[in-house]
Amino acid sequence: MKTRLVFSAIMSFFLSFLMSGWVTLINLGWHDGFADQWMSAFLLAWPAAFSIAFLLGPLIQALTAQIIRRI
């Protein structure tokens, strides 16, 4: 359980950090307030990303195992 929590926290941190930056850049472009808007988007995205990663992680892992077995 501890490994799952830490993995979910680290993976969701990096994924939400990078994705929120990318989507903010695409939607708003580079401007003076970009970093503030990016951090605002990131702070909203990270809890959601963590919850999704933690709750759906076992399902996704099982689905991945099924796909790999069939290949």
DSSP file (Angstrom, degrees, kcal/mol; ACC not computed):
  #  RESIDUE AA STRUCTURE BP1 BP2  ACC     N-H-->O    O-->H-N    N-H-->O    O-->H-N    TCO  KAPPA ALPHA  PHI   PSI    X-CA   Y-CA   Z-CA
    1    1 A M     >        0   0    0      0, 0.0     4,-2.3     0, 0.0     5,-0.2   0.000 360.0 360.0 360.0 -40.5    0.0    0.0    0.0
    2    2 A K  H  >  +     0   0    0      1,-0.2     4,-2.6     2,-0.2     5,-0.2   0.913 360.0  50.0 -62.9 -41.8    2.8    2.4    0.8
    3    3 A T  H  > S+     0   0    0      1,-0.2     4,-2.9     2,-0.2     5,-0.2   0.909 110.0  50.6 -62.0 -42.4    4.5    1.7   -2.5
    4    4 A R  H  > S+     0   0    0      2,-0.2     4,-2.4     1,-0.2    -1,-0.2   0.895 111.2  48.4 -63.4 -40.8    1.2    2.4   -4.3
    5    5 A L  H  X S+     0   0    0     -4,-2.3     4,-2.3     2,-0.2    -2,-0.2   0.937 114.9  43.9 -64.1 -47.8    0.7    5.7   -2.4
    6    6 A V  H  X S+     0   0    0     -4,-2.6     4,-2.7     2,-0.2     5,-0.3   0.927 114.7  49.0 -66.1 -44.6    4.2    6.9   -3.2
    7    7 A F  H  X S+     0   0    0     -4,-2.9     4,-2.9    -5,-0.2     5,-0.3   0.935 112.3  48.6 -59.2 -46.6    4.1    5.8   -6.8
    8    8 A S  H  X S+     0   0    0     -4,-2.4     4,-2.3    -5,-0.2     5,-0.2   0.895 112.4  49.1 -61.3 -40.9    0.7    7.5   -7.3
    9    9 A A  H  X S+     0   0    0     -4,-2.3     4,-1.9     2,-0.2    -2,-0.2   0.937 116.1  41.2 -65.1 -46.9    2.0   10.7   -5.7
   10   10 A I  H  X S+     0   0    0     -4,-2.7     4,-2.3     2,-0.2     5,-0.3   0.944 117.9  45.6 -68.8 -47.6    5.2   10.9   -7.8
   11   11 A M  H  X S+     0   0    0     -4,-2.9     4,-2.5    -5,-0.3     5,-0.2   0.928 115.4  46.4 -62.7 -45.1    3.6    9.9  -11.1
   12   12 A S  H  X S+     0   0    0     -4,-2.3     4,-2.5    -5,-0.3     5,-0.3   0.859 110.2  55.4 -67.2 -34.4    0.6   12.2  -10.6
   13   13 A F  H  X S+     0   0    0     -4,-1.9     4,-2.4    -5,-0.2     5,-0.2   0.975 114.0  38.0 -59.8 -55.7    2.9   15.1   -9.6
   14   14 A F  H  X S+     0   0    0     -4,-2.3     4,-2.5     2,-0.2     5,-0.3   0.907 118.5  48.5 -66.4 -41.7    5.0   14.9  -12.7
   15   15 A L  H  X S+     0   0    0     -4,-2.5     4,-2.6    -5,-0.3     5,-0.3   0.936 116.0  41.9 -65.2 -46.4    2.2   14.1  -15.1
   16   16 A S  H  X S+     0   0    0     -4,-2.5     4,-2.2    -5,-0.2     5,-0.3   0.865 114.1  53.6 -70.6 -34.1   -0.1   16.9  -13.8
   17   17 A F  H  X S+     0   0    0     -4,-2.4     4,-1.6    -5,-0.3    -2,-0.2   0.958 116.5  37.1 -61.9 -51.3    2.9   19.4  -13.6
   18   18 A L  H  X S+     0   0    0     -4,-2.5     4,-2.4    -5,-0.2    -2,-0.2   0.917 119.2  47.3 -70.0 -43.7    3.9   18.8  -17.3
   19   19 A M  H  X S+     0   0    0     -4,-2.6     4,-2.9    -5,-0.3     5,-0.3   0.896 111.0  50.6 -67.7 -39.8    0.4   18.4  -18.7
   20   20 A S  H  X S+     0   0    0     -4,-2.2     4,-2.2    -5,-0.3    -1,-0.2   0.891 112.2  49.0 -65.9 -36.8   -1.0   21.5  -16.9
   21   21 A G  H  X S+     0   0    0     -4,-1.6     4,-2.3    -5,-0.3    -2,-0.2   0.925 113.2  46.6 -64.2 -44.4    2.0   23.5  -18.3
   22   22 A W  H  X S+     0   0    0     -4,-2.4     4,-2.5     2,-0.2    -2,-0.2   0.936 115.1  44.6 -64.4 -47.9    1.5   22.2  -21.8
   23   23 A V  H  X S+     0   0    0     -4,-2.9     4,-2.6     2,-0.2     5,-0.2   0.882 112.9  51.6 -67.4 -37.9   -2.3   22.9  -21.8
   24   24 A T  H  X>S+     0   0    0     -4,-2.2     4,-2.7    -5,-0.3     5,-0.6   0.922 111.4  48.2 -62.8 -43.0   -1.9   26.3  -20.2
   25   25 A L  H  X5S+     0   0    0     -4,-2.3     4,-1.7     3,-0.2    -2,-0.2   0.922 113.5  46.6 -62.8 -44.8    0.7   27.2  -22.9
   26   26 A I  H  <5S+     0   0    0     -4,-2.5    -2,-0.2     1,-0.2    -1,-0.2   0.928 119.8  39.0 -63.4 -45.2   -1.5   25.9  -25.7
   27   27 A N  H  <5S+     0   0    0     -4,-2.6    -2,-0.2    -5,-0.2    -1,-0.2   0.861 133.7  17.7 -76.6 -36.8   -4.6   27.7  -24.4
   28   28 A L  H  <5S-     0   0    0     -4,-2.7    -3,-0.2    -5,-0.2    -2,-0.2   0.618  94.2-139.8-114.2 -17.2   -3.1   31.0  -23.2
   29   29 A G     << -     0   0    0     -4,-1.7     2,-0.5    -5,-0.6    -1,-0.1  -0.051  43.8 -46.7  76.8 173.5    0.2   31.3  -24.9
   30   30 A W  S    S+     0   0    0     -4,-0.1     2,-0.3    -5,-0.1    -5,-0.0  -0.704  77.5 139.6 -83.5 123.0    3.5   32.6  -23.4
   31   31 A H    >   -     0   0    0     -2,-0.5     3,-1.8     1,-0.0     4,-0.3  -0.904  65.6 -81.5-152.8 178.4    2.9   35.8  -21.5
   32   32 A D  T 3  S+     0   0    0      1,-0.3     3,-0.3    -2,-0.3     4,-0.2   0.827 126.0  43.5 -59.9 -36.0    3.9   37.6  -18.3
   33   33 A G  T 3> S+     0   0    0      1,-0.2     4,-2.2     2,-0.1    -1,-0.3   0.262  81.9 108.9 -93.2  12.9    1.4   35.8  -16.0
   34   34 A F  H <> S+     0   0    0     -3,-1.8     4,-2.8     1,-0.2     5,-0.2   0.917  75.7  49.6 -57.1 -49.6    2.1   32.4  -17.6
   35   35 A A  H  > S+     0   0    0     -3,-0.3     4,-2.6    -4,-0.3    -1,-0.2   0.895 111.4  49.4 -60.9 -41.3    3.9   30.9  -14.6
   36   36 A D  H  > S+     0   0    0     -4,-0.2     4,-2.0     2,-0.2    -1,-0.2   0.918 113.7  45.4 -64.1 -42.6    1.2   32.0  -12.1
   37   37 A Q  H  X S+     0   0    0     -4,-2.2     4,-2.4     2,-0.2    -2,-0.2   0.877 112.4  52.2 -68.6 -36.5   -1.6   30.6  -14.3
   38   38 A W  H  X S+     0   0    0     -4,-2.8     4,-2.8    -5,-0.2    -2,-0.2   0.945 110.6  46.9 -62.8 -48.0    0.4   27.4  -14.8
   39   39 A M  H  X S+     0   0    0     -4,-2.6     4,-2.5     1,-0.2    -2,-0.2   0.860 111.0  52.5 -64.8 -34.8    0.9   26.9  -11.0
   40   40 A S  H  X S+     0   0    0     -4,-2.0     4,-1.3    -5,-0.2    -1,-0.2   0.931 112.0  45.3 -64.0 -45.0   -2.8   27.6  -10.4
   41   41 A A  H  X S+     0   0    0     -4,-2.4     4,-2.2     1,-0.2    -2,-0.2   0.901 113.0  51.6 -64.1 -40.8   -3.8   24.9  -13.0
   42   42 A F  H  X S+     0   0    0     -4,-2.8     4,-2.9     1,-0.2    -2,-0.2   0.920 106.2  52.9 -63.0 -44.4   -1.2   22.5  -11.5
   43   43 A L  H  < S+     0   0    0     -4,-2.5    -1,-0.2     1,-0.2    -2,-0.2   0.802 113.7  44.1 -64.7 -27.7   -2.5   23.0   -8.0
   44   44 A L  H  X S+     0   0    0     -4,-1.3     4,-0.7    -5,-0.2    -1,-0.2   0.832 116.6  46.6 -79.6 -34.4   -6.0   22.1   -9.2
   45   45 A A  H  X S+     0   0    0     -4,-2.2     4,-3.0     1,-0.2     5,-0.2   0.854  98.8  66.9 -78.4 -35.9   -4.9   19.2  -11.3
   46   46 A W  H  X S+     0   0    0     -4,-2.9     4,-2.9     1,-0.2     5,-0.2   0.910  99.6  47.4 -60.8 -47.5   -2.6   17.4   -8.9
   47   47 A P  H  > S+     0   0    0      0, 0.0     4,-2.3     0, 0.0    -1,-0.2   0.907 115.7  46.8 -60.3 -38.3   -5.2   16.3   -6.4
   48   48 A A  H  X S+     0   0    0     -4,-0.7     4,-2.5     2,-0.2    -2,-0.2   0.933 113.2  48.4 -66.1 -44.8   -7.4   15.0   -9.2
   49   49 A A  H  X S+     0   0    0     -4,-3.0     4,-2.8     1,-0.2     5,-0.2   0.899 111.8  50.0 -63.0 -40.8   -4.5   13.2  -10.9
   50   50 A F  H  X S+     0   0    0     -4,-2.9     4,-2.8    -5,-0.2     5,-0.3   0.938 111.4  48.1 -62.9 -46.5   -3.4   11.6   -7.6
   51   51 A S  H  X S+     0   0    0     -4,-2.3     4,-2.6    -5,-0.2     5,-0.3   0.920 114.5  45.8 -60.4 -44.7   -6.9   10.4   -6.9
   52   52 A I  H  X S+     0   0    0     -4,-2.5     4,-2.9     2,-0.2     5,-0.3   0.935 114.2  47.9 -64.8 -46.3   -7.3    9.0  -10.3
   53   53 A A  H  X S+     0   0    0     -4,-2.8     4,-1.2    -5,-0.2    -2,-0.2   0.910 115.9  44.6 -61.7 -42.4   -3.9    7.3  -10.3
   54   54 A F  H  < S+     0   0    0     -4,-2.8    -2,-0.2    -5,-0.2    -1,-0.2   0.925 119.8  39.2 -69.4 -44.4   -4.4    5.8   -6.9
   55   55 A L  H  < S+     0   0    0     -4,-2.6     4,-0.3    -5,-0.3    -2,-0.2   0.885 125.7  34.2 -75.9 -39.1   -8.0    4.6   -7.5
   56   56 A L  H  X S+     0   0    0     -4,-2.9     4,-2.9    -5,-0.3     5,-0.3   0.551  92.5  93.6 -94.9  -7.6   -7.5    3.4  -11.1
   57   57 A G  H  X S+     0   0    0     -4,-1.2     4,-2.6    -5,-0.3     5,-0.2   0.913  86.7  46.0 -52.3 -51.7   -3.9    2.2  -10.8
   58   58 A P  H  > S+     0   0    0      0, 0.0     4,-2.3     0, 0.0    -1,-0.2   0.896 114.0  49.4 -61.9 -38.7   -4.8   -1.5  -10.0
   59   59 A L  H  > S+     0   0    0     -4,-0.3     4,-2.6     2,-0.2    -2,-0.2   0.933 112.8  46.5 -64.1 -45.7   -7.4   -1.6  -12.8
   60   60 A I  H  X S+     0   0    0     -4,-2.9     4,-2.6     1,-0.2    -1,-0.2   0.885 111.5  52.1 -64.8 -38.9   -4.9   -0.2  -15.3
   61   61 A Q  H  X S+     0   0    0     -4,-2.6     4,-2.2    -5,-0.3    -1,-0.2   0.912 111.3  46.6 -63.5 -42.5   -2.2   -2.5  -14.2
   62   62 A A  H  X S+     0   0    0     -4,-2.3     4,-2.1     2,-0.2    -2,-0.2   0.908 112.6  49.8 -66.0 -41.9   -4.5   -5.5  -14.6
   63   63 A L  H  X S+     0   0    0     -4,-2.6     4,-2.3     1,-0.2    -2,-0.2   0.909 110.2  51.0 -62.2 -42.3   -5.6   -4.3  -18.0
   64   64 A T  H  X S+     0   0    0     -4,-2.6     4,-2.6     1,-0.2    -2,-0.2   0.911 108.4  51.7 -61.3 -43.0   -2.0   -3.8  -19.1
   65   65 A A  H  X S+     0   0    0     -4,-2.2     4,-2.2     1,-0.2    -1,-0.2   0.901 109.7  49.7 -61.8 -40.9   -1.2   -7.4  -18.0
   66   66 A Q  H  X S+     0   0    0     -4,-2.1     4,-1.4     2,-0.2    -2,-0.2   0.920 111.9  48.0 -63.6 -43.3   -4.1   -8.7  -20.0
   67   67 A I  H  X S+     0   0    0     -4,-2.3     4,-0.9     1,-0.2     3,-0.3   0.918 111.6  49.7 -63.3 -44.0   -2.9   -6.8  -23.1
   68   68 A I  H >< S+     0   0    0     -4,-2.6     3,-0.6     1,-0.2    -1,-0.2   0.885 107.5  54.3 -64.3 -39.1    0.7   -7.9  -22.7
   69   69 A R  H 3< S+     0   0    0     -4,-2.2    -1,-0.2     1,-0.2    -2,-0.2   0.838 108.6  50.2 -62.9 -31.6   -0.4  -11.6  -22.4
   70   70 A R  H 3<        0   0    0     -4,-1.4    -1,-0.2    -3,-0.3    -2,-0.2   0.662 360.0 360.0 -83.0 -16.4   -2.3  -11.3  -25.7
   71   71 A I    <<        0   0    0     -4,-0.9    -1,-0.2    -3,-0.6    -2,-0.2   0.481 360.0 360.0 -81.3 360.0    0.6   -9.9  -27.6
